[in-house]
Amino acid sequence: MQFKRATLEGIARGDITLAFRRWKRPTVKAGTRLRTALGEVRIGRVEAFDEASLDDECARRAGFTSLSELKGSLRGSAERLLFRIELNGIGADRRVALRTASKISAHERQTIQGRFRRWDRAARHEGYHLHVLSLIAENPATAAAELAAKLDMEKLSFKRDVRKLKELGLTESLDVGYQLSPRGHSFLNENETS
């Protein structure tokens, strides 16, 4: 589920509190957060909705000036179900706070190491994710294609693996390439000395 920047700004202000999408089945769940360019959109109730029940109030709460504008924005065939999604504002991206925290508790370290072991087993390459972290540390602001080539792998697979590191707060995306976050430097340094 994606939003235009103007819509995100409306959600952040509290002007937009609903979204409507045609889906075979919902792609978001109530109580989750959806990462966007402005932060994490908090998802409220998600329910199937009768398209005949759409009205001007629905349009206004979804950020449209008219019901016809809302209906014109709906993508997908009319055979798909229409879903009404409550939007409960935008919160800060939790990864930002995580990556700036350079102190890592023993429990957090064990959790990260456990994830690396599971991911490495799935990749059938022991030490792979730690190697990716080291590669980024040694080559900040280097294009993903160039880093992937150093590992003799496909760029999209490499980017997928870097996203997993980003989820743990260990890396940050730059305009070109990546860099380690303070948390990533701390994790890598302590891992090299242990």
Buried (B, 14 or more C-beta within 10 A) or exposed (E): BEBEEEBBBBBBEEEBBBBBBBBEEBEBEBEEBBEBEBBBBBBBEBEEBEEEEBEEEBBBBBBBEEBEEBBEBBEEEEEBBBBBBBBBBBEEBBBEEBBEBEEBEEEBBEEBBEBBEEBBEEBEEEEBBBEBBBBBBEBBEBEBEEBBEEBEBEBEEBBEBBEBBBBBBBBBEEEEBBBBBBBBBBBBEEBEEE
